[in-house]
Amino acid sequence: MKTKYLLSSVLSFSLLVGCAYSKSFSFTPKEPQWSFYGEGTGAYVTNQGRDKEGSSLWLSTDWGESETAYFTWNDLSPGNYKVITYVRAKDVQKGVEGASFWHFYDGGFGTVSPFMDLSGDYDWRKIEYTIKVKASDLTVWFRLKSPGQIWVDDFYLEKVESGNDKVSIEAPMPLPQASEKKYIAKAAAKRSLYTFDKNESGHPFDLKNKAGSFTPQKFFNFKVDKMPVKDWSAYDRIEMDVFNPNDNYTDFYLTLADNQTTNYWSQVNHKSTLAPGWNKLNFSLTQFVGERGSHRFNRPVNLSKLEKVFIVIDPDSKSSFEKKNFLIDNISLVSNPMPAIPEGVKAFDFTSHKANNNTNLTQVSTQTAYNDQRGYGFVEPKFWRVEDSQYASEMLRHTIGVLGGHFRVKLPNGKYQMNLVVDKLGYWDVPFWSDRTVYANGAPVFKETRGSASDFVSDLLRFESITPEPLDHPYDLYLSKVFHTIDKTVEVSNGILDLEFEGDATGISLNSLVLWNKNADVQGLAYKSALEKRNKQEFDWMTHSIAKNEKINPAQKFQAAIVEPDLYLNPLAVKKASGTSLLFQGGAGDTPYQLLQLTASSTNDEKISWSFSDFTNEKGEKIKGSEVAVSDLVFQYTSPDINHETYLLTGKYLRPMNDVSVVVKKGQNKYLWLQVKMSDKTPKGLFKGNVVIHKGTEQISLPTEVAVLNYTLPKIEFPVGFFGLDPLPYSYYPRGGYKEMRKKYRHMALNKLGEAGFTTFTGLPEDVSDLNDLFKESTKWGIDTVYSYGGQFPQSMIDLNKKPAGMSDDDYFAKSASDLKSLMSKKEWPKIVHTFSDEAGGYSDKIASDIELAKKLSKHFPFMPLGGFGSFHGGDSAKLNSYFTYGFYSSLSKADISRLKDNRLRWGFYNASAANLDDPRFSFGLGLYIARLNGLSQYLEWHANAVNNYPYYDFDGREADVVMFYPTKDGKLLSALRFELATEGLHAFKKLKVLEEAIANNSGPREALNSAKSWMDALKRENYFYSSTTFMSNKKNNFRDFESQLNGHLRNIFLKK
């Protein structure tokens, strides 16, 4: 037991008759608890007190972090109080701004600091001083502001008669020698939990076909106390097989909760996607609680204290299931240790002190200063940032960014092979460095320069040229290139390998280092290969393919077929033909298309070409074959879930073709997108011709009609568009030219939106001249309302963080209001809605603070329309919604809409088809039309350019990339298939308006108008706002059937004979 000369904590917070006030802390759970805040880590820790078996208060930080522990008394009497406490430190570096380990208090006379920079390594030191308390309140803080760890123990406060300003700090004593924190290897093991071929306890399933049977949209909870294994701490993964009996993909969730779980964010939530048929699933048991890639608490679930394990399919009821009998089998716990490090090999993992230490490499953090005892560490480092990419393997996910300094390793003299990785995967944005250099013992071994914005953009778009094949692996195509090694032979002659770094921010992101003596090349190369294999294996665990088990048909022959588009098109699945002739139908402003599937035989790669005849009507008028634009549908990896736990290879974007031929790999598909743009100058009528597909001497002739109808698509009279606009991300790249390149691509994206008929966007640049140019361009397309979400304007003008020193909030807002009103009243500018609130009732949990912000904005900027995104509920949520002149909602009932109308608030939807594989045609077409009939005022869809990190690679950032436009190195902007489908949906909305007007004006043949009216009336009756959730999921309508009927009515009314 800990020896105590302090007053017992039983007497805490009591004023005893005849005794002075006193309080002691030995930092046990039974005492009143100190509070923690900051970016680092703070906790009570056991077996780390002054007595080895005792507890203490512990703070730990990396570079750029701060962590604070504090305690407040509010029941003291005025007077003097003596403080005695003990502190201990390890690897605490000197503070850049004069503060490292900082202790301060406030007894009512302002902040006083007994010490600010108690850095270094030392064992327990006694601190003693006197505090003067003015009234009843006292707060005491311990703060760590530089890399390192500190411990505080035996904090004692006692009232005394008198005091002075003297602070007594005991001289430092060296820390006892202690080994570094070691990776505790788990033995390779696999423990079956359930095979369902015998009587097994603890699972919630019925048995069928020697497997567990369960249904979707219902939670299935395991009885943890009845499971065959109750303590899972010896394992790092859980595996299972799940059978999906349907032809569609669907969501699957696995959740683990422990004795500390209190809500969603304090449990582990895995989300995967099930392909049709059997799925082999593999989930981490060691990731931090929350979601993969998104955490509020930096801790893993306690596998020895599990209290809840459950699975569920489609908990949000987004889908309807024809077959509901899902199966689960072969549930196992698995341990997968890292490759053993051979004798003679040193391996370092540059990481964070908060990492879960799931590798056996030597852990290096910003706390790791070099000393002879340790034999490795940093010398005079200039740290920039510690980062967690999250979507890389354990040894590659964390990096330490440095601007300069050294990393040293003590080694026997000789020649060594060095494998150094100085790159990160990233989380939101790509590295923006311009220069970086690495020296080994004074000699440069690596140097790179990006001297212009073109160099930076070329690196940003580094994966543009990669088109994955069915047998390719994402790790080989992408991650192996991101994590390329500096592979050099270096000589050590003085017992030290000294690595020196020079670079601007993000240039040197220290990731991993492997060293071996050249005499141990066999072992070193074998270990390097084993690490690469492990990294690739971890990728498969984290992000696995869910492609249907498509196989090449050995009897497959060359074919060309007209097929319907969808977002699951891939190189191996041969779709059934939808017809035998091509039809391009529309009026002025339409862009009708057809999709051709070219399939090579199973025996040979085949070169396939095509030609178009001119198209002629009965009058002899012609539309040239060259008017048909041809694009290649490019395949890319696509993640259907936001956390990248699964992926498919799908058709992602369209690349215009100059050639008239393509090589199709044996047994695979290529898709050609054929499109005709129609304008008011396009001759009207029915034109006929042929499209001919050639393969050697074989040819397939497809009869083709171009039906140009006598109508013009109307302009949308309300805001409909996408979040975001900029195809190139914001970047801190330091050299000139990038701002101008962003502007160029921004205007290209705007023109694509405008040409397609969309009428709004979000995300405004900060620079006023850029805004003037942007709005000059947007005016051409009749865009009269835009939204601030995701941009710098007007937020940059009302951000209190930019308030000059000494200026009051009111004065700052008054000046900002004057400047902002002047800009926003410009005639050539559209209405700018400041969408200040982003799902305040969801993840951000900011309803109260957003209400206060809304009050300030309404008071100081009454001329500025306000908007936000969220759900429409009662209470505080309704109060926040009342400030939205333009409200966007994820779900509304008829009653909600009535209340909004009663309050004269504009309402709209957002993100009805937000995911990569959500078909947007219904949302922008019939869904939008019906919602508009019910009073919808605006609609925004996710996202024009939501790229995390590198474009053309989907698994490298916080969320899956949802993109409408792809920038290219040669200055073009390519359209995503989703954008073309969204445009088709919007044109369907416009065509409904054309039909509506023709019926109202009695413009057309009577029989055709009557038929169209009956169809429209039935459409409205059947679809009269059947809820916002079906607006998103579209369970009742097949878009192609709907559009075919719509086009038939238009043709009967508007085709000139």
Secondary structure as the mmCIF struct_conf table of DSSP 4:
data_model
#
loop_
_struct_conf.conf_type_id
_struct_conf.id
_struct_conf.beg_label_comp_id
_struct_conf.beg_label_asym_id
_struct_conf.beg_label_seq_id
_struct_conf.end_label_comp_id
_struct_conf.end_label_asym_id
_struct_conf.end_label_seq_id
BEND BEND1 LEU A 6 LEU A 6
HELX_LH_PP_P HELX_LH_PP_P1 LEU A 7 SER A 8
HELX_RH_3T_P HELX_RH_3T_P1 SER A 9 LEU A 11
TURN_TY1_P TURN_TY1_P1 SER A 12 PHE A 13
TURN_TY1_P TURN_TY1_P2 VAL A 17 GLY A 18
BEND BEND2 CYS A 19 CYS A 19
STRN STRN1 SER A 22 PHE A 25
TURN_TY1_P TURN_TY1_P3 PRO A 29 LYS A 30
BEND BEND3 GLU A 31 GLU A 31
HELX_LH_PP_P HELX_LH_PP_P2 PRO A 32 TRP A 34
STRN STRN2 SER A 35 GLY A 38
BEND BEND4 GLU A 39 GLY A 40
STRN STRN3 THR A 41 THR A 46
BEND BEND5 ASN A 47 ASN A 47
BEND BEND6 GLY A 49 ASP A 51
TURN_TY1_P TURN_TY1_P4 LYS A 52 GLU A 53
BEND BEND7 GLY A 54 GLY A 54
STRN STRN4 SER A 55 THR A 61
TURN_TY1_P TURN_TY1_P5 TRP A 63 GLY A 64
STRN STRN5 GLU A 67 TRP A 73
BEND BEND8 ASP A 75 ASP A 75
HELX_LH_PP_P HELX_LH_PP_P3 LEU A 76 SER A 77
BEND BEND9 PRO A 78 PRO A 78
STRN STRN6 GLY A 79 VAL A 92
HELX_LH_PP_P HELX_LH_PP_P4 GLN A 93 GLY A 95
TURN_TY1_P TURN_TY1_P6 VAL A 96 GLU A 97
BEND BEND10 GLY A 98 GLY A 98
BEND BEND11 SER A 100 SER A 100
STRN STRN7 PHE A 101 ASP A 106
BEND BEND12 GLY A 107 PHE A 109
STRN STRN8 THR A 111 PHE A 115
BEND BEND13 MET A 116 MET A 116
STRN STRN9 GLY A 120 VAL A 133
BEND BEND14 LYS A 134 SER A 136
STRN STRN10 LEU A 138 LEU A 144
BEND BEND15 SER A 146 PRO A 147
STRN STRN11 GLY A 148 VAL A 160
BEND BEND16 GLU A 161 GLU A 161
BEND BEND17 ASP A 165 ASP A 165
STRN STRN12 SER A 168 ILE A 169
HELX_LH_PP_P HELX_LH_PP_P5 GLU A 170 PRO A 172
HELX_LH_PP_P HELX_LH_PP_P6 PRO A 174 GLN A 177
HELX_LH_PP_P HELX_LH_PP_P7 SER A 179 LYS A 181
HELX_LH_PP_P HELX_LH_PP_P8 ALA A 185 ALA A 188
STRN STRN13 ALA A 189 TYR A 194
BEND BEND18 PHE A 196 LYS A 198
BEND BEND19 SER A 201 GLY A 202
HELX_LH_PP_P HELX_LH_PP_P9 PHE A 205 PHE A 205
STRN STRN14 ASP A 206 LYS A 208
TURN_TY1_P TURN_TY1_P7 ASN A 209 LYS A 210
STRN STRN15 ALA A 211 PHE A 214
TURN_TY1_P TURN_TY1_P8 PRO A 216 GLN A 217
BEND BEND20 LYS A 218 LYS A 218
STRN STRN16 PHE A 220 PHE A 222
HELX_RH_3T_P HELX_RH_3T_P2 VAL A 224 LYS A 226
BEND BEND21 MET A 227 PRO A 228
TURN_TY1_P TURN_TY1_P9 SER A 233 ALA A 234
BEND BEND22 ASP A 236 ASP A 236
STRN STRN17 ARG A 237 ASN A 244
BEND BEND23 ASN A 246 ASN A 248
STRN STRN18 THR A 250 ASP A 258
TURN_TY1_P TURN_TY1_P10 ASN A 259 GLN A 260
BEND BEND24 ASN A 263 ASN A 263
HELX_RH_3T_P HELX_RH_3T_P3 TYR A 264 SER A 266
BEND BEND25 GLN A 267 GLN A 267
STRN STRN19 VAL A 268 LEU A 274
HELX_LH_PP_P HELX_LH_PP_P10 ALA A 275 ALA A 275
BEND BEND26 PRO A 276 PRO A 276
STRN STRN20 GLY A 277 SER A 284
BEND BEND27 LEU A 285 GLN A 287
STRN STRN21 PHE A 288 PHE A 288
BEND BEND28 VAL A 289 VAL A 289
STRN STRN22 GLY A 290 GLU A 291
TURN_TY1_P TURN_TY1_P11 ARG A 292 GLY A 293
STRN STRN23 SER A 294 SER A 294
BEND BEND29 ARG A 296 PHE A 297
STRN STRN24 PRO A 300 PRO A 300
TURN_TY1_P TURN_TY1_P12 LEU A 303 SER A 304
BEND BEND30 LYS A 305 LYS A 305
STRN STRN25 LEU A 306 ILE A 313
TURN_TY1_P TURN_TY1_P13 PRO A 315 ASP A 316
BEND BEND31 SER A 319 SER A 319
BEND BEND32 GLU A 322 GLU A 322
STRN STRN26 PHE A 326 SER A 335
HELX_LH_PP_P HELX_LH_PP_P11 PRO A 337 PRO A 342
TURN_TY1_P TURN_TY1_P14 GLU A 343 GLY A 344
STRN STRN27 VAL A 345 PHE A 350
TURN_TY1_P TURN_TY1_P15 HIS A 353 LYS A 354
BEND BEND33 ALA A 355 ALA A 355
BEND BEND34 THR A 359 THR A 359
BEND BEND35 LEU A 361 LEU A 361
STRN STRN28 THR A 362 VAL A 364
TURN_TY1_P TURN_TY1_P16 THR A 366 GLN A 367
STRN STRN29 ALA A 369 ALA A 369
TURN_TY1_P TURN_TY1_P17 ASP A 372 ARG A 374
STRN STRN30 TYR A 376 ASP A 388
BEND BEND36 GLN A 390 ALA A 392
HELX_RH_AL_P HELX_RH_AL_P1 GLU A 394 ARG A 397
STRN STRN31 HIS A 398 LYS A 410
BEND BEND37 ASN A 413 ASN A 413
STRN STRN32 GLY A 414 VAL A 421
BEND BEND38 TYR A 427 ASP A 429
BEND BEND39 SER A 434 SER A 434
STRN STRN33 ASP A 435 ALA A 440
TURN_TY1_P TURN_TY1_P18 ASN A 441 GLY A 442
STRN STRN34 ALA A 443 THR A 449
BEND BEND40 SER A 452 SER A 452
HELX_RH_AL_P HELX_RH_AL_P2 ALA A 453 LEU A 460
TURN_TY1_P TURN_TY1_P19 LEU A 461 SER A 465
TURN_TY1_P TURN_TY1_P20 PRO A 470 LEU A 471
HELX_RH_AL_P HELX_RH_AL_P3 PRO A 474 PRO A 474
HELX_RH_PI_P HELX_RH_PI_P1 TYR A 475 LEU A 479
HELX_RH_AL_P HELX_RH_AL_P4 SER A 480 VAL A 482
TURN_TY1_P TURN_TY1_P21 PHE A 483 PHE A 483
STRN STRN35 ILE A 486 VAL A 492
BEND BEND41 SER A 493 GLY A 495
STRN STRN36 ILE A 496 GLY A 503
BEND BEND42 ASP A 504 ASP A 504
TURN_TY1_P TURN_TY1_P22 ALA A 505 THR A 506
BEND BEND43 GLY A 507 GLY A 507
STRN STRN37 ILE A 508 LEU A 510
STRN STRN38 SER A 512 ASN A 517
HELX_RH_3T_P HELX_RH_3T_P4 LYS A 518 ALA A 520
HELX_RH_AL_P HELX_RH_AL_P5 ASP A 521 MET A 542
BEND BEND44 THR A 543 THR A 543
STRN STRN39 HIS A 544 SER A 545
TURN_TY1_P TURN_TY1_P23 PRO A 554 ALA A 555
STRN STRN40 GLN A 559 VAL A 563
TURN_TY1_P TURN_TY1_P24 LEU A 567 TYR A 568
BEND BEND45 PRO A 571 LEU A 572
HELX_LH_PP_P HELX_LH_PP_P12 VAL A 574 ALA A 577
STRN STRN41 GLY A 579 GLY A 579
BEND BEND46 THR A 580 SER A 581
STRN STRN42 LEU A 582 ALA A 588
TURN_TY1_P TURN_TY1_P25 GLY A 589 GLY A 589
STRN STRN43 TYR A 593 THR A 599
BEND BEND47 SER A 602 THR A 603
STRN STRN44 GLU A 606 PHE A 612
STRN STRN45 PHE A 615 THR A 616
TURN_TY1_P TURN_TY1_P26 GLU A 618 LYS A 619
BEND BEND48 GLY A 620 GLY A 620
STRN STRN46 LYS A 622 ILE A 623
HELX_RH_3T_P HELX_RH_3T_P5 GLY A 625 GLU A 627
STRN STRN47 VAL A 628 THR A 638
BEND BEND49 PRO A 640 ASP A 641
TURN_TY1_P TURN_TY1_P27 ILE A 642 ASN A 643
BEND BEND50 GLU A 645 GLU A 645
STRN STRN48 THR A 646 PRO A 656
BEND BEND51 ASN A 658 VAL A 660
STRN STRN49 SER A 661 VAL A 664
TURN_TY1_P TURN_TY1_P28 LYS A 666 GLY A 667
STRN STRN50 ASN A 669 VAL A 676
TURN_TY1_P TURN_TY1_P29 ASP A 680 LYS A 681
BEND BEND52 THR A 682 THR A 682
HELX_LH_PP_P HELX_LH_PP_P13 PRO A 683 LYS A 684
STRN STRN51 GLY A 685 LYS A 695
TURN_TY1_P TURN_TY1_P30 GLY A 696 THR A 697
STRN STRN52 GLU A 698 THR A 712
HELX_LH_PP_P HELX_LH_PP_P14 LEU A 713 ILE A 716
BEND BEND53 PHE A 718 PHE A 718
STRN STRN53 VAL A 720 PHE A 722
BEND BEND54 PHE A 723 PHE A 723
BEND BEND55 PRO A 727 LEU A 728
HELX_LH_PP_P HELX_LH_PP_P15 PRO A 729 TYR A 730
BEND BEND56 ARG A 735 ARG A 735
TURN_TY1_P TURN_TY1_P31 GLY A 736 GLY A 737
HELX_RH_AL_P HELX_RH_AL_P6 TYR A 738 ALA A 756
TURN_TY1_P TURN_TY1_P32 GLY A 757 GLY A 757
STRN STRN54 THR A 760 PHE A 761
STRN STRN55 THR A 762 THR A 762
BEND BEND57 GLU A 766 GLU A 766
HELX_RH_AL_P HELX_RH_AL_P7 VAL A 768 THR A 779
TURN_TY1_P TURN_TY1_P33 LYS A 780 GLY A 782
STRN STRN56 THR A 785 TYR A 787
TURN_TY1_P TURN_TY1_P34 TYR A 789 GLY A 790
BEND BEND58 GLY A 791 GLN A 792
TURN_TY1_P TURN_TY1_P35 PHE A 793 PRO A 794
HELX_RH_AL_P HELX_RH_AL_P8 GLN A 795 ILE A 798
HELX_RH_3T_P HELX_RH_3T_P6 LEU A 800 LYS A 802
HELX_LH_PP_P HELX_LH_PP_P16 LYS A 803 PRO A 804
TURN_TY1_P TURN_TY1_P36 ALA A 805 GLY A 806
HELX_RH_AL_P HELX_RH_AL_P9 ASP A 809 MET A 824
TURN_TY1_P TURN_TY1_P37 SER A 825 SER A 825
TURN_TY1_P TURN_TY1_P38 LYS A 827 GLU A 828
BEND BEND59 TRP A 829 TRP A 829
HELX_LH_PP_P HELX_LH_PP_P17 PRO A 830 PRO A 830
STRN STRN57 LYS A 831 ASP A 838
BEND BEND60 GLU A 839 GLU A 839
TURN_TY1_P TURN_TY1_P39 ALA A 840 SER A 844
HELX_RH_AL_P HELX_RH_AL_P10 ILE A 847 HIS A 860
TURN_TY1_P TURN_TY1_P40 PRO A 862 PHE A 863
BEND BEND61 MET A 864 MET A 864
STRN STRN58 LEU A 866 GLY A 870
BEND BEND62 GLY A 874 GLY A 874
HELX_RH_AL_P HELX_RH_AL_P11 GLY A 875 ASN A 881
TURN_TY1_P TURN_TY1_P41 SER A 882 TYR A 883
BEND BEND63 THR A 885 THR A 885
STRN STRN59 TYR A 886 TYR A 889
BEND BEND64 SER A 890 SER A 890
HELX_RH_AL_P HELX_RH_AL_P12 LYS A 894 ASP A 902
TURN_TY1_P TURN_TY1_P42 ASN A 903 ARG A 904
STRN STRN60 ARG A 906 TYR A 910
TURN_TY1_P TURN_TY1_P43 ALA A 912 SER A 913
BEND BEND65 ALA A 915 ALA A 915
TURN_TY1_P TURN_TY1_P44 ASN A 916 LEU A 917
HELX_RH_AL_P HELX_RH_AL_P13 ARG A 921 PHE A 924
TURN_TY1_P TURN_TY1_P45 GLY A 925 GLY A 925
HELX_RH_AL_P HELX_RH_AL_P14 LEU A 926 LEU A 933
TURN_TY1_P TURN_TY1_P46 ASN A 934 GLY A 935
STRN STRN61 GLN A 938 GLU A 941
BEND BEND66 TRP A 942 TRP A 942
BEND BEND67 ALA A 944 ALA A 944
STRN STRN62 ASN A 945 ALA A 946
BEND BEND68 ASN A 949 TYR A 950
TURN_TY1_P TURN_TY1_P47 PRO A 951 TYR A 952
BEND BEND69 ASP A 954 GLU A 959
STRN STRN63 VAL A 962 VAL A 963
BEND BEND70 MET A 964 MET A 964
STRN STRN64 PHE A 965 PRO A 967
TURN_TY1_P TURN_TY1_P48 LYS A 969 ASP A 970
BEND BEND71 GLY A 971 GLY A 971
STRN STRN65 LEU A 973 SER A 975
STRN STRN66 ALA A 976 ALA A 976
HELX_RH_AL_P HELX_RH_AL_P15 LEU A 977 ASN A 1001
TURN_TY1_P TURN_TY1_P49 ASN A 1002 ASN A 1002
BEND BEND72 GLY A 1004 GLY A 1004
HELX_RH_AL_P HELX_RH_AL_P16 ARG A 1006 ASN A 1023
TURN_TY1_P TURN_TY1_P50 TYR A 1024 PHE A 1025
HELX_RH_AL_P HELX_RH_AL_P17 SER A 1028 SER A 1033
BEND BEND73 LYS A 1036 LYS A 1036
HELX_RH_AL_P HELX_RH_AL_P18 PHE A 1039 PHE A 1054
#
